[in-house]
Amino acid sequence: MRFDELLYNDSVLDALDAMHFGECTPIQEQAIPVALEGRDLLAVAQTGTGKTAAYLLPVIDLLADGGFPEDAINCVVMAPTRELAQQIDQQMQGFAYFMPVSSVAIYGGTDGETFARQKRGLTSGADVVIATPGRLIAHQNMGYVDLSKVSFFILDEADRMLDMGFFDDIMSIYSALPKDCQTLMFSATMPPKIKKLAKQILKNPVEVKIAVSKPADNIDQSVYFCNDAQKTNLLAHLFTETPPQRVIVFSSSKQKIKELTRELRRRKFNVGEMHSDLDQPTREQVMLDFKANRIGVLLATDIVARGIDIDDITLVVNYDVPRDAEDYVHRIGRTARAASSGAATTFVSPRDRQSFARIEQLIEMQVPRRDVPGHLGGNASEGSGRERRERNPKGRRGGSGRGGRGGKEPRREVQDNSRSDKPMEAAATGDKSARKPHNHGTHRGGRGRGRGNGGAKNDKPSDPQ
């Protein structure tokens, strides 16, 4: 379907036309009519399917028609990280460019002046507040946030927020909303905790599920079975074969990211790093440099695994296997967004083989294997510790005895090197900053009225890395 078959406000359609939005994605086609009808919604769809537009567009369309309180908060959008909150706010600006609908982004990791601007935005009543849970709670605790007139409550990346321990904060914010508030919950996965939350906050919801926990079909996936000592040289080899541009390399450890950044820079590769030890201005500059192609390779923890919409990512590399099988789907979902294609490869060391087996079970396919080049040492054995014990259950060496010389070898325990770890959006909107300046405050459509954003430091764990 086309957007002009679902939405009726001319200003919204003009903005979509300027952003070259025409055809709806499946999640947008199914979610927008439900939101326009005023029904609660539980929407589950894989990353990169356009969930942000699926909830922002109907809310903006309804707000534009009027009938909502002026100078009051009419919509609250919750996001797990400051990066995602910023991105949602940028998309909000694009969609509402021709309309008098205001927004303010509320997140931590900034200075006191920005916190004060956020306060002004909240007290003056931005139409749409886009916030991380911990930072909004901080403002609420100061007594000046009025959520009594909110008509729309939206949870984006709900599964991620629960993973990060925001359940109590979400329920605290929800308790301050009107009982008849419409609630829209969006998630990339559907674990039991999401079902539990949905039962507590959704009223007779419509459920929409599209390709849950599955990577996009247009991602060329591959895996290398290698040893830890081979990984950096293998990564450099990949970059030498094809000069790296628009590449994201993921690691679960920020210390690993720091070390890898130093090593690749020593080898003259153009790389940048992204992890929670960087202050907010540095993080914003790194992302701007990467989006502008001033950095060819972004080395990152999972803080950019969800919701960060960057066009034309050509390759995603899992330098190590993600702890959670579903994080694999989110990581590689940074590429092949919308109708584009991309590639994703994973380095699997012996200790991570069981974790990778769980990933293949989740995505219901065996990822194609690729050979480690001979000059790098070749492939590590693909068998797990358990498989080795099954082949040689008493832990004996080859031959009939010790060293093959005959005689019995004392019974030995074989070390199992495998481990079992506890089990990673937005529509591509283009660069809105080229169309409308970001004044780092509240945005009032065509009126350009600023109301503030920012926040105090140390938002509740918005960056677990």
C-alpha positions as CSV (number, residue, x, y, z in Angstrom):
1,M,0.0,0.0,0.0
2,R,1.0,3.6,-0.4
3,F,1.0,6.1,2.5
4,D,-1.6,8.2,0.8
5,E,-4.0,5.3,1.1
6,L,-3.6,5.2,4.9
7,L,-2.9,8.9,5.9
8,Y,-5.1,11.8,5.1
9,N,-3.3,15.0,6.4
10,D,-1.8,16.8,3.4
11,S,1.1,18.2,5.5
12,V,2.1,14.7,6.5
13,L,1.9,13.5,3.0
14,D,3.9,16.5,1.7
15,A,6.7,15.6,4.2
16,L,6.7,12.0,3.1
17,D,6.9,13.0,-0.5
18,A,9.8,15.3,0.3
19,M,11.5,12.4,2.0
20,H,10.8,10.1,-1.0
21,F,8.5,7.8,1.1
22,G,5.9,6.1,-1.2
23,E,5.3,2.4,-0.4
24,C,4.6,1.2,3.1
25,T,6.6,-1.6,4.6
26,P,4.5,-4.6,5.9
27,I,4.8,-3.4,9.5
28,Q,3.7,0.1,8.5
29,E,0.8,-1.2,6.4
30,Q,-0.5,-3.3,9.3
31,A,0.3,-1.0,12.3
32,I,-0.8,2.4,11.0
33,P,-4.5,1.6,10.6
34,V,-4.7,0.1,14.1
35,A,-3.1,3.2,15.6
36,L,-5.4,5.4,13.7
37,E,-8.4,3.5,15.1
38,G,-7.3,4.2,18.6
39,R,-6.6,0.5,19.5
40,D,-3.7,-0.7,21.6
41,L,-1.1,-2.5,19.6
42,L,1.6,-5.1,20.2
43,A,3.8,-5.1,17.1
44,V,6.7,-7.5,16.7
45,A,9.0,-7.2,13.6
46,Q,12.6,-7.7,12.7
47,T,15.0,-4.8,12.8
48,G,15.1,-2.5,9.7
49,T,11.5,-2.9,8.8
50,G,10.4,0.7,9.5
51,K,8.8,0.5,13.0
52,T,9.6,4.1,13.9
53,A,7.5,5.4,11.0
54,A,4.8,2.9,11.9
55,Y,4.1,4.6,15.2
56,L,5.1,8.2,14.5
57,L,3.1,8.8,11.4
58,P,-0.3,7.9,12.8
59,V,0.3,10.0,15.9
60,I,1.4,13.0,13.9
61,D,-1.5,12.6,11.6
62,L,-3.9,12.6,14.5
63,L,-2.2,15.5,16.3
64,A,-2.4,17.5,13.1
65,D,-6.1,17.1,13.0
66,G,-6.4,18.9,16.3
67,G,-8.6,18.3,19.3
68,F,-5.7,17.7,21.7
69,P,-4.7,19.9,24.6
70,E,-2.4,22.8,23.7
71,D,0.8,23.4,25.7
72,A,0.5,19.8,27.1
73,I,2.4,16.6,26.6
74,N,0.2,14.6,24.2
75,C,2.5,11.7,23.4
76,V,5.4,9.9,25.2
77,V,7.8,7.7,23.3
78,M,10.2,5.5,25.4
79,A,13.5,4.4,23.9
80,P,16.3,2.3,25.5
81,T,19.3,4.5,24.6
82,R,20.1,8.1,24.0
83,E,21.3,7.4,20.4
84,L,17.9,5.9,19.6
85,A,16.0,8.8,21.3
86,Q,18.0,11.3,19.2
87,Q,17.3,9.4,16.0
88,I,13.6,9.2,16.7
89,D,13.6,12.9,17.4
90,Q,15.3,13.5,14.0
91,Q,12.8,11.5,12.2
92,M,10.0,13.3,14.1
93,Q,11.3,16.5,12.7
94,G,11.3,15.2,9.1
95,F,7.7,13.8,9.4
96,A,6.4,17.0,11.1
97,Y,8.3,19.4,9.0
98,F,5.3,21.2,7.5
99,M,3.2,21.0,10.7
100,P,2.9,22.8,14.1
101,V,3.7,19.6,16.0
102,S,6.5,19.9,18.6
103,S,8.9,17.4,20.0
104,V,11.6,17.2,22.6
105,A,14.3,14.5,23.2
106,I,15.0,13.7,26.9
107,Y,18.2,11.7,27.6
108,G,21.2,11.7,29.8
109,G,24.9,12.1,29.4
110,T,24.8,15.8,28.8
111,D,25.5,19.0,30.8
112,G,23.3,21.1,33.2
113,E,22.5,23.6,30.6
114,T,21.0,21.0,28.3
115,F,19.1,19.5,31.3
116,A,17.6,23.0,31.9
117,R,16.5,23.2,28.2
118,Q,14.9,19.7,28.6
119,K,13.0,21.0,31.6
120,R,11.7,24.0,29.7
121,G,10.5,21.6,26.9
122,L,8.7,19.4,29.5
123,T,7.1,22.3,31.4
124,S,5.9,24.2,28.3
125,G,4.2,21.0,27.0
126,A,5.9,19.6,23.9
127,D,3.4,17.6,21.8
128,V,5.7,14.6,21.6
129,V,8.3,13.7,24.3
130,I,10.9,11.1,23.2
131,A,12.8,9.9,26.3
132,T,15.0,7.3,27.9
133,P,13.2,5.9,31.0
134,G,15.8,6.9,33.6
135,R,16.1,10.5,32.4
136,L,12.3,11.0,32.3
137,I,12.1,9.6,35.8
138,A,14.7,12.1,36.9
139,H,12.6,15.0,35.6
140,Q,9.5,13.5,37.1
141,N,11.1,13.3,40.5
142,M,11.6,17.0,40.5
143,G,7.8,17.5,40.3
144,Y,7.3,19.5,37.2
145,V,6.4,16.8,34.6
146,D,2.6,16.5,34.0
147,L,1.6,13.4,32.1
148,S,-2.1,13.6,33.0
149,K,-3.1,14.6,29.5
150,V,-1.0,12.1,27.5
151,S,-3.1,10.4,24.7
152,F,-0.4,8.2,23.3
153,F,2.2,6.0,25.1
154,I,4.7,4.2,22.8
155,L,7.4,1.8,23.8
156,D,10.1,1.4,21.1
157,E,12.5,-1.6,21.4
158,A,10.6,-2.8,24.3
159,D,12.5,-6.0,24.6
160,R,15.8,-4.1,24.8
161,M,14.4,-1.9,27.6
162,L,13.4,-4.9,29.6
163,D,16.9,-6.5,29.0
164,M,18.4,-3.3,30.4
165,G,16.3,-3.5,33.6
166,F,13.8,-0.7,32.9
167,F,10.7,-2.6,33.8
168,D,10.1,-0.7,37.1
169,D,10.7,2.7,35.4
170,I,8.3,1.8,32.6
171,M,5.6,0.9,35.1
172,S,6.3,4.0,37.1
173,I,5.8,6.2,34.1
174,Y,2.8,4.2,33.0
175,S,1.1,4.7,36.4
176,A,1.2,8.5,35.8
177,L,-0.7,8.3,32.5
178,P,-4.5,8.6,32.1
179,K,-6.3,5.3,32.2
180,D,-7.7,5.8,28.6
181,C,-4.2,6.5,27.1
182,Q,-3.6,4.5,23.9
183,T,-0.5,2.3,24.2
184,L,1.6,1.0,21.3
185,M,4.3,-1.5,22.0
186,F,7.0,-2.3,19.4
187,S,9.6,-5.0,19.8
188,A,11.9,-7.0,17.6
189,T,11.5,-10.2,19.6
190,M,8.7,-11.8,21.7
191,P,10.2,-13.4,24.8
192,P,8.0,-14.2,27.8
193,K,8.8,-10.9,29.6
194,I,7.4,-9.0,26.7
195,K,4.2,-11.0,26.9
196,K,4.1,-10.3,30.7
197,L,4.5,-6.5,30.1
198,A,1.9,-6.5,27.4
199,K,-0.7,-8.1,29.7
200,Q,0.0,-5.4,32.3
201,I,-0.2,-2.3,30.1
202,L,-2.1,-3.1,26.9
203,K,-5.9,-3.1,26.8
204,N,-7.4,-5.7,24.4
205,P,-4.5,-5.2,21.9
206,V,-4.2,-6.0,18.3
207,E,-1.1,-8.2,17.7
208,V,1.0,-7.8,14.5
209,K,3.9,-10.2,14.0
210,I,6.2,-10.1,11.0
211,A,9.3,-12.3,10.6
212,V,10.0,-12.5,14.4
213,S,13.7,-13.0,15.2
214,K,14.8,-13.6,11.6
215,P,17.4,-11.7,9.6
216,A,16.3,-10.1,6.4
217,D,16.6,-12.4,3.4
218,N,18.8,-10.0,1.5
219,I,21.7,-10.3,4.0
220,D,24.5,-12.5,2.7
221,Q,25.6,-14.3,6.0
222,S,28.8,-16.3,6.5
223,V,30.9,-17.6,9.4
224,Y,34.6,-18.3,9.9
225,F,35.6,-20.9,12.5
226,C,38.9,-19.5,13.9
227,N,41.0,-19.1,16.9
228,D,41.1,-15.9,18.9
229,A,44.7,-15.2,17.8
230,Q,43.6,-15.3,14.2
231,K,40.7,-12.8,14.4
232,T,42.6,-9.5,14.0
233,N,44.6,-10.7,11.0
234,L,41.5,-12.2,9.5
235,L,39.7,-8.9,9.9
236,A,42.6,-7.1,8.3
237,H,42.6,-9.6,5.5
238,L,38.9,-9.0,4.7
239,F,39.6,-5.2,4.6
240,T,42.6,-5.8,2.3
241,E,40.5,-7.8,-0.1
242,T,37.8,-5.1,-0.3
243,P,38.8,-1.6,1.0
244,P,36.4,-1.0,4.0
245,Q,33.7,1.6,3.6
246,R,30.5,1.7,5.6
247,V,31.5,-1.3,7.8
248,I,30.4,-2.0,11.4
249,V,32.5,-4.4,13.6
250,F,30.8,-5.5,16.8
251,S,32.3,-6.8,20.0
252,S,30.6,-7.4,23.3
253,S,33.5,-5.9,25.2
254,K,34.4,-2.2,25.2
255,Q,38.0,-3.2,26.2
256,K,38.2,-5.3,23.1
257,I,36.9,-2.4,21.0
258,K,39.6,-0.1,22.4
259,E,42.4,-2.6,21.8
260,L,41.2,-3.4,18.3
261,T,40.9,0.3,17.5
262,R,44.5,0.9,18.4
263,E,45.7,-2.1,16.4
264,L,43.8,-1.3,13.2
265,R,44.9,2.3,13.4
266,R,48.5,1.1,13.7
267,R,47.9,-0.8,10.5
268,K,46.6,2.5,8.9
269,F,42.9,1.6,8.6
270,N,40.5,4.4,8.9
271,V,38.4,3.4,12.0
272,G,36.4,4.9,14.8
273,E,35.2,3.5,18.1
274,M,31.8,3.6,19.8
275,H,31.3,2.5,23.4
276,S,29.9,3.8,26.7
277,D,33.2,5.1,28.0
278,L,33.0,8.0,25.4
279,D,31.3,11.2,26.5
280,Q,28.2,12.2,24.6
281,P,29.8,14.9,22.4
282,T,32.5,12.4,21.3
283,R,29.9,9.8,20.5
284,E,27.8,12.2,18.5
285,Q,30.9,13.3,16.5
286,V,31.9,9.7,15.8
287,M,28.4,8.9,14.4
288,L,28.4,12.0,12.3
289,D,31.9,11.1,10.9
290,F,30.7,7.6,10.1
291,K,27.5,8.7,8.4
292,A,29.5,11.3,6.4
293,N,32.0,8.6,5.3
294,R,34.9,10.3,7.1
295,I,35.3,7.0,9.0
296,G,35.2,3.8,7.0
297,V,34.9,1.3,9.8
298,L,33.0,1.7,13.0
299,L,34.1,-0.5,15.9
300,A,31.3,-0.7,18.3
301,T,29.6,-2.5,21.3
302,D,25.9,-3.3,21.2
303,I,24.9,0.3,21.9
304,V,24.6,0.7,18.1
305,A,23.1,-2.8,17.6
306,R,19.5,-1.5,17.7
307,G,17.6,1.3,16.3
308,I,20.5,3.1,14.7
309,D,19.5,3.8,11.1
310,I,22.5,4.4,8.9
311,D,22.0,4.0,5.1
312,D,24.1,1.7,3.0
313,I,26.0,-0.3,5.5
314,T,27.9,-2.8,3.3
315,L,29.2,-5.2,5.9
316,V,28.7,-6.2,9.5
317,V,31.4,-8.2,11.2
318,N,30.8,-10.0,14.5
319,Y,34.3,-10.0,15.8
320,D,33.0,-12.2,18.6
321,V,29.7,-14.0,19.0
322,P,27.0,-12.0,20.8
323,R,26.0,-13.3,24.2
324,D,22.3,-13.4,23.3
325,A,21.3,-15.3,20.2
326,E,18.7,-12.6,19.3
327,D,21.4,-9.9,19.5
328,Y,22.8,-11.6,16.4
329,V,19.7,-10.7,14.5
330,H,19.9,-7.1,15.6
331,R,23.6,-6.7,14.9
332,I,23.4,-7.9,11.3
333,G,20.2,-6.0,10.8
334,R,22.3,-2.8,10.6
335,T,22.9,-3.8,6.9
336,A,20.4,-4.6,4.1
337,R,17.9,-2.1,5.5
338,A,14.7,-1.4,3.5
339,A,15.2,-2.7,0.0
340,S,19.0,-2.7,0.0
341,S,21.4,-5.7,0.3
342,G,24.4,-6.3,2.5
343,A,26.7,-8.9,4.0
344,A,27.4,-10.1,7.6
345,T,30.1,-12.4,8.8
346,T,30.9,-13.8,12.2
347,F,34.2,-15.0,13.7
348,V,33.5,-18.1,15.9
349,S,36.3,-19.2,18.3
350,P,36.2,-22.7,20.0
351,R,34.6,-21.4,23.2
352,D,31.7,-19.7,21.3
353,R,30.6,-22.6,19.2
354,Q,27.7,-23.6,21.4
355,S,26.5,-20.0,21.4
356,F,26.7,-19.9,17.6
357,A,24.8,-23.1,17.4
358,R,22.0,-21.5,19.4
359,I,22.0,-18.6,16.9
360,E,21.6,-21.1,14.0
361,Q,18.8,-22.7,15.9
362,L,17.0,-19.4,16.4
363,I,17.3,-18.3,12.7
364,E,16.5,-21.9,11.5
365,M,19.4,-22.2,9.1
366,Q,23.0,-23.2,8.9
367,V,25.1,-20.1,8.1
368,P,27.4,-20.8,5.2
369,R,31.0,-21.6,6.2
370,R,34.0,-19.8,4.8
371,D,37.6,-21.0,5.0
372,V,40.3,-19.0,6.9
373,P,43.1,-18.4,4.4
374,G,46.0,-20.8,4.7
375,H,48.6,-18.1,5.4
376,L,46.5,-17.2,8.5
377,G,46.6,-20.7,9.8
378,G,43.5,-22.2,8.2
379,N,40.3,-23.2,10.0
380,A,40.0,-24.1,13.6
381,S,38.2,-27.4,14.2
382,E,34.4,-26.9,14.1
383,G,33.6,-29.6,16.6
384,S,32.7,-28.6,20.1
385,G,34.1,-29.9,23.3
386,R,31.0,-32.1,23.8
387,E,31.5,-33.5,20.2
388,R,35.1,-34.3,21.0
389,R,34.1,-36.2,24.1
390,E,31.5,-38.2,22.2
391,R,34.1,-39.2,19.7
392,N,36.6,-40.2,22.4
393,P,34.5,-40.7,25.5
394,K,37.3,-41.9,27.8
395,G,39.6,-39.1,26.9
396,R,42.2,-41.4,25.3
397,R,44.8,-40.3,22.8
398,G,45.1,-42.0,19.4
399,G,46.5,-45.5,19.2
400,S,46.2,-48.3,21.7
401,G,47.8,-46.5,24.6
402,R,49.9,-43.5,25.7
403,G,51.8,-42.2,22.7
404,G,50.6,-45.1,20.6
405,R,53.1,-47.5,22.3
406,G,50.5,-49.8,23.8
407,G,49.3,-50.2,27.3
408,K,46.5,-48.4,29.1
409,E,46.5,-44.7,29.7
410,P,45.1,-43.5,33.0
411,R,41.6,-42.1,32.7
412,R,41.6,-38.4,32.2
413,E,39.0,-35.7,32.1
414,V,38.8,-33.8,28.8
415,Q,38.4,-30.1,29.1
416,D,35.2,-28.9,27.4
417,N,36.2,-25.6,25.8
418,S,32.6,-24.7,24.9
419,R,30.6,-22.5,27.1
420,S,27.0,-21.7,27.6
421,D,26.3,-18.0,27.8
422,K,23.0,-16.5,28.7
423,P,21.2,-15.8,25.7
424,M,20.4,-7.6,19.6
425,E,14.8,0.8,14.0
426,A,13.8,2.9,12.3
427,A,12.6,3.7,8.8
428,A,15.3,5.1,6.5
429,T,14.4,8.7,6.4
430,G,17.5,10.3,4.9
431,D,19.3,13.2,6.4
432,K,16.7,15.5,7.9
433,S,19.3,17.9,9.1
434,A,19.7,19.0,5.5
435,R,16.0,19.9,5.4
436,K,15.5,21.4,8.8
437,P,18.1,22.7,11.3
438,H,18.2,20.9,14.6
439,N,18.2,23.5,17.4
440,H,18.8,20.9,20.0
441,G,15.5,21.9,21.6
442,T,11.9,21.3,21.2
443,H,10.8,21.4,17.5
444,R,7.5,23.1,16.5
445,G,7.0,22.0,12.9
446,G,7.0,25.0,10.6
447,R,7.0,27.5,13.5
448,G,10.5,26.5,14.6
449,R,9.8,27.2,18.3
450,G,12.5,25.8,20.5
451,R,11.8,24.3,23.9
452,G,14.8,22.3,24.9
453,N,16.4,19.0,25.3
454,G,19.4,17.5,27.1
455,G,19.7,16.1,30.5
456,A,21.8,15.4,33.5
457,K,24.5,12.8,33.5
458,N,24.4,9.1,33.9
459,D,21.0,8.0,32.6
460,K,19.9,4.7,34.2
461,P,21.7,2.1,32.3
462,S,21.0,3.3,28.8
463,D,24.4,2.0,27.7
464,P,25.1,-1.4,29.2
465,Q,28.3,-1.6,27.4
